[in-house]
Amino acid sequence: MEEFKTFILRIFSILFIAFIPCTGLFLVYFYTAPKIAAYHEIKEKRAVLDIFGIPYRTTEKTIMGFTIKGYDKDNIREVFDTSITVDETEAVGAKNEEEGKVYKFIKDGELQGIGFIRSRIGYGYNKSSAMSLFICLKPDMETLKGIEVLDHSETPGLGGRMTEDIFKKQFVGMKLKPQIKMVKERKATGDNEFDAITGATNTSRGIEEFINDAVQEFWRKSGEQKW
């Protein structure tokens, strides 16, 4: 009988010890999940507004002599909701709910551009990690209005430079037909060419393939749909 009590006590001790970290992890997830979701929401909305050149309110705080710049999240949401039309459709080759959205900016009755988000694994230097881009087309559907990098796992200082404005600006006004092309060992001169990131050829090639594949998919799945 004494042995049985000892056995039961040990079982309860093990369960109690396991319960504490599990509860801790649950509480951490419960606390951080909404914050992570809000972070990605604001990041995507900022990307859309930045591509279309729509201003939103920024903030500045000075702490111990250092100026920290931030963004007014409520203002970003308000500006986005009043400026951007979001169509949810299955006609654009979406693989999840977020990719089922098409973002449009209409100013003075004129369509300024159409954007969509794509996330894919297998592009860039790190083939096992996802890359996520917001790709925006001009109304002719054959010219890039611009791109924004939402997520990546490329090497900082090398492929990670894909987030720098000097690299992303190359895609503004770029022709998508027949395809965009990365060039290295010379300067890009064609209206469908962009300069590779120095020391990050695989990442640059991955971006080339990513955009070409995503746009082709968008065209194919959109068909004759009028925007």
C-alpha positions in Angstrom: 0.0 0.0 0.0 2.8 2.3 0.9 4.5 1.6 -2.5 1.2 2.4 -4.3 0.9 5.8 -2.5 4.5 6.6 -3.4 3.8 5.7 -7.0 0.7 7.9 -7.1 2.6 10.8 -5.5 5.3 10.5 -8.1 2.8 10.6 -10.9 1.1 13.7 -9.5 4.6 15.3 -9.1 5.5 14.7 -12.7 2.1 16.0 -13.9 2.5 19.1 -11.7 6.0 19.8 -13.0 4.9 19.4 -16.6 1.8 21.6 -15.9 3.8 24.6 -14.8 5.9 25.2 -18.1 2.9 24.3 -20.2 0.8 26.9 -18.4 3.6 29.4 -18.8 3.9 28.8 -22.6 0.1 29.1 -22.9 0.1 32.4 -21.1 3.0 33.8 -23.2 1.2 32.7 -26.4 -2.1 34.2 -25.1 -0.4 37.5 -24.4 1.8 37.8 -27.5 -0.4 36.3 -30.3 -2.6 39.5 -30.6 0.5 41.7 -30.6 2.2 39.6 -33.3 -1.0 39.7 -35.4 -1.3 43.4 -35.0 2.3 43.9 -36.0 1.8 42.0 -39.3 -1.5 43.8 -39.9 0.2 47.2 -39.6 3.2 46.1 -41.6 1.0 45.0 -44.5 -1.1 48.1 -44.4 2.0 50.3 -44.4 3.4 48.4 -47.4 0.3 49.1 -49.3 0.1 52.8 -48.4 3.8 53.2 -49.2 3.6 51.7 -52.6 0.7 54.0 -53.5 2.4 57.0 -51.9 -0.4 57.6 -49.4 0.9 59.5 -46.3 0.1 58.5 -42.8 1.1 59.9 -39.4 4.5 59.1 -37.9 5.6 59.5 -34.3 8.9 60.4 -32.6 10.0 59.8 -29.0 13.2 61.0 -27.4 14.6 58.6 -24.8 18.0 59.4 -23.1 19.0 61.6 -26.1 18.0 59.0 -28.7 15.2 59.7 -31.1 13.0 56.7 -31.8 10.7 57.0 -34.8 7.4 55.1 -34.9 4.0 55.0 -36.5 0.5 55.9 -35.4 -1.2 52.6 -35.8 -4.7 54.0 -35.5 -4.0 56.6 -38.1 -2.5 53.9 -40.5 -5.7 51.8 -40.1 -7.9 54.9 -40.7 -6.0 56.0 -43.8 -5.9 52.5 -45.1 -9.7 52.0 -44.6 -10.6 55.3 -46.3 -8.1 55.1 -49.2 -7.7 51.4 -50.2 -10.4 49.1 -51.6 -9.9 45.5 -50.7 -11.5 42.8 -52.9 -11.6 39.3 -51.5 -11.8 36.9 -54.4 -10.7 33.4 -55.3 -9.9 34.5 -58.8 -6.2 35.4 -58.2 -4.7 32.0 -57.4 -4.8 32.5 -53.6 -3.4 29.7 -51.4 -4.7 31.3 -48.2 -7.0 33.9 -46.9 -4.5 36.8 -47.1 -3.5 35.9 -50.7 -7.2 36.1 -51.6 -7.1 39.8 -51.2 -6.6 42.3 -54.0 -5.7 45.9 -53.0 -6.8 48.8 -55.2 -6.3 52.5 -54.9 -8.8 54.7 -56.8 -8.1 58.5 -56.9 -10.6 61.0 -58.5 -12.4 58.1 -60.1 -9.2 56.7 -61.7 -7.6 53.4 -60.8 -4.0 54.0 -59.7 -2.9 50.4 -59.3 -3.7 46.9 -58.1 -1.7 45.0 -55.6 -1.6 41.5 -54.1 0.5 39.5 -51.5 2.3 36.3 -52.2 4.3 34.1 -49.8 6.3 31.2 -51.2 9.0 28.7 -50.1 11.9 27.8 -52.3 13.0 31.2 -53.6 16.2 33.1 -52.7 19.3 31.8 -50.9 17.4 30.1 -48.1 15.3 27.6 -50.0 13.6 26.2 -46.9 12.2 29.5 -45.6 9.3 31.6 -46.9 9.6 34.9 -48.7 6.6 37.3 -48.7 6.2 40.2 -51.1 3.5 42.8 -51.8 3.5 43.2 -55.6 1.7 46.2 -57.1 0.8 46.6 -60.8 -0.1 49.7 -62.7 -3.6 49.8 -64.3 -2.2 48.5 -67.6 -1.5 45.3 -65.7 1.9 45.0 -67.5 4.0 47.5 -65.5 5.2 47.2 -61.9 4.2 50.1 -59.6 6.5 48.7 -57.0 7.2 45.9 -54.5 7.5 45.8 -50.7 9.2 43.0 -48.8 7.0 41.7 -46.0 9.0 38.8 -44.8 12.3 36.9 -45.6 15.1 34.9 -44.1 18.0 36.0 -46.2 21.4 36.8 -44.8 21.7 40.2 -43.2 24.1 42.5 -45.2 23.8 40.3 -48.3 20.4 39.0 -49.5 18.8 40.9 -46.6 19.5 44.1 -48.5 16.5 43.3 -50.6 14.6 45.5 -48.1 16.6 48.6 -48.9 15.0 51.4 -50.8 17.8 51.6 -53.3 17.1 48.1 -54.4 13.3 48.2 -54.3 13.2 51.5 -56.3 14.6 49.6 -59.3 11.2 47.9 -59.8 9.1 51.1 -60.0 7.9 51.3 -63.6 9.5 48.0 -64.7 7.9 46.2 -67.6 6.7 42.7 -66.8 6.5 41.4 -70.4 8.0 39.1 -71.5 9.6 38.8 -68.0 11.7 40.8 -65.6 15.4 39.9 -65.6 18.3 40.2 -63.1 21.6 41.3 -64.5 25.1 41.2 -62.9 28.6 42.2 -64.1 26.9 45.1 -65.9 24.4 47.8 -65.2 20.7 47.2 -65.9 19.6 49.1 -69.0 16.5 47.4 -70.2 13.0 48.5 -69.0 12.6 44.9 -67.6 16.0 44.6 -66.0 17.3 45.2 -62.4 20.8 45.1 -60.9 21.6 42.1 -58.7 22.5 42.6 -55.0 26.3 42.5 -54.7 27.3 39.2 -53.2 23.7 37.9 -53.2 23.1 36.4 -56.7 20.9 33.6 -55.4 18.7 36.0 -53.6 18.4 38.3 -56.6 17.7 35.4 -58.9 15.0 34.2 -56.4 13.3 37.6 -56.5 13.4 37.5 -60.3 11.7 34.1 -60.3 9.3 35.0 -57.5 7.9 38.1 -59.2 7.7 36.4 -62.6 5.9 33.4 -61.2 3.6 35.4 -59.0 2.6 37.8 -61.8 2.1 35.0 -64.3 -0.2 33.3 -61.8 -2.1 36.5 -61.1 -2.7 37.0 -64.8 -3.7 33.4 -65.4 -6.1 33.2 -62.5 -7.5 36.6 -63.1 -8.4 35.8 -66.7 -10.8 38.4 -68.1 -11.7 39.9 -64.8 -12.1 43.7 -65.0 -10.6 45.7 -62.1 
